[in-house]
Amino acid sequence: MRRERVSDDIYVFTSDLYAQVTASAVVTRGGIVIVDTLPFRSETVEMIDYLNSLGQGPIKYLVNTHWHGDHTNGNCLFDESVELVCHRNCQQAMMQYSEAELAASKEATPLLEGIKVKIPEVVFEEGKMVIHVGNKSIELILSPGHTFDSTMAYVREDKVLIAADTVMPVPYFVWGDRHVFRQSLEALKTYNLESIVQGHGEVLLRGEIPGAIDSNIEYLNIIEKKVQEVVNKGKSRQELNELTIDHCGKSRIPLNGLVQDLHLANIQYLYDEFVRVRDGVETEEDGADEVEHVPDTVVEEAGMDMIESIKEGETEKVAESVL
């Protein structure tokens, strides 16, 4: 596991064991907020032990950005005092899919021995949620595309966006929706950011951010156009092997080459979708409502840390504890 500091109070932990998955920790005067876990017990325990060794207070909240096991497998390793937080869509997806996914993953590796599914109980449904702990305010923002439940965490004071799989070296949408993905990526341009923590791979610094966002949007546009051309010409699925990631504006190097597999899955998914449309096979309607940024609501309450659920400008306090 690799550890780095992206600001005085924010740590990023990157897995050496699987796909350079990242987990992050925001350290405050009132305790620690962790965003996602690492895929395997050994690395998540190492992260927890390190954060406890800082002597900066307890781990208070663990946020799951989406239901995929590489970001949630470690939930069960945290003390019962830690509150688990996610979007309602994530909670429902974990209820529906996580047991089967974990069972399949355990068949593939012994590194998941002893891991159990643990589902967050603190959820938000609309707008966004803001966690106030100590001297930090962390906005949780629904950003669908990679999955329908994908969520980001924005640390206001540090201007750091923990983007999870909304930002990766190559956008991956076979579990989600590419149309909504574009909207979520476009929405990132409204933030004044010092850095972005990707869900997999390196941290993006201020000067890298605009180009990375534009590159991901352009990639989605390119593969849609190129795969549509393949289908229109009546070519077989096998022809997609000629449509390499390099020809779609992305490098094949990141994530130790894993981006090539993600790219292939993307274009195969698109091919199958376009063939169904061509052949008149009924499909679910593409697209979704645009990601909306609702107005902030400022809450000041000395001596408390809070979670706000912000909906249409209205604040509902859904969890509170004394420091």
C-alpha positions, -999 to +999 in steps of 0.1 A: +000+000+000+012+035-009+004+065+013+006+101+004-006+135+017-025+157-007-029+185+019-021+190+055-051+170+066-059+147+038-042+113+032-046+090+002-039+053+004-034+034-028-036-004-031-006-023-044-027-055-046-056-045-070-060-019-097-044+010-077-077+015-059-076+045-036-091+053-002-088+087+015-089+101+050-098+136+061-082+142+095-099+169+117-097+183+152-129+163+159-120+130+144-114+113+111-136+108+080-126+080+057-139+078+021-139+042+008-119+012+019-092-008+001-101-041-015-084-065+008-082-070+046-044-065+049-043-030+033-075-018+050-062-028+084-029-012+076-047+020+068-068+019+100-037+012+121-019+042+106-047+066+111-052+055+147-014+060+153-018+097+144-034+104+177-058+129+161-090+114+174-112+085+165-124+074+131-160+088+131-174+082+096-167+059+067-182+070+034-189+045+006-188+062-028-205+033-046-214-003-041-184-020-058-165-044-036-131-029-043-143+002-024-165-014+002-150-048+012-133-033+042-165-019+058-166-049+082-131-041+095-141-009+112-152-006+148-189-005+155-186+031+167-178+042+131-209+054+113-212+042+077-226+067+052-237+064+015-263+075-010-296+056-008-288+041-042-256+026-029-273+011+001-299-005-021-273-018-046-253-033-018-284-051-005-291-065-040-256-073-053-229-073-027-234-108-012-232-125-046-203-103-057-183-110-026-190-148-029-177-148-065-146-127-055-138-151-027-137-179-052-110-160-070-087-150-041-080-161-006-072-124+003-109-119+011-111-146+038-131-134+067-146-104+048-184-099+053-208-075+036-216-045+059-241-020+046-242+017+056-272+028+076-268+066+073-280+076+038-290+106+018-314+105-012-316+139-029-293+169-034-262+163-013-251+156+022-225+176+041-206+161+070-193+186+095-165+173+117-141+195+136-128+222+113-139+204+080-170+203+059-172+174+034-199+175+007-211+142-006-225+147-041-242+121-063-223+119-096-238+090-116-222+075-147-197+049-136-226+034-116-260+048-109-250+054-072-216+069-077-208+097-052-180+121-047-167+138-016-155+175-018-135+189+011-144+226+010-116+240+031-089+222+011-105+223-023-098+186-027-123+164-046-123+128-037-139+118-070-139+080-066-146+062-099-162+093-115-126+102-123-103+075-135-075+073-162-103+060-185-140+064-179-156+030-173-194+029-176-206-007-182-223-007-148-237+028-154-247+052-182-223+071-205-248+100-211-251+108-174-213+102-171-207+131-194-230+154-173-212+144-141-178+151-157-190+185-171-202+194-136-167+190-123-157+222-142-178+243-118-154+235-089-123+254-080-100+225-072-065+221-059-064+183-066-086+154-075-082+120-059-091+094-086-108+062-077-079+043-093-045+057-101-026+089-094-038+121-077-044+149-102-029+182-094-044+216-102-028+221-135-037+186-147-074+187-138-089+206-168-071+185-194-080+152-176-117+161-174-118+172-211-099+141-221-124+118-204-153+136-220-137+134-254-130+097-250-167+090-244-175+110-276-148+092-297-157+057-287-194+063-293-187+076-328-162+049-337-183+020-324-214+034-342-194+034-374-184-003-369-221-012-364-233+009-393-209-009-416-222-042-405-188-053-391-186-081-365-178-077-328-144-091-335-136-059-355-135-040-322-100-054-315-088-029-341-102-001-321-074+002-295-074+026-266-045+046-283-068+053-313-094+067-289-072+094-273-060+075-242-028+059-231-025+022-226-001+026-197-021+037-166-031+011-139-003-011-152-022-016-185-056-024-169-071+005-188-069-016-220-093-041-204-116-013-193-116+002-227-124-031-244-153-037-220-166-002-228-166-006-266-181-041-264-209-028-243-215+000-268-214-024-297-240-047-282-262-017-274-260-002-309-267-037-325-299-040-303-310-006-315-302-014-351-322-046-349-351-031-331-346-050-299-364-031-270-339-015-246-342+007-216-343+044-224-308+059-224-300+090-205-311+104-171-318+136-154-290+161-153-269+162-122-280+193-103-260+213-078-284+225-051-277+257-030-255+253+000-271+257+034-247+269+061-251+254+095-231+266+125-233+248+158-204+249+182-193+217+198-212+195+174-204+175+143-233+170+120-245+155+088-267+177+067-290+163+040-295+192+017-326+190-005-339+219-026-322+244-002-338+228+029-316+213+056-325+182+075-302+171+102-301+133+100-272+125+124-255+143+152-231+135+180-212+155+206-175+159+202 
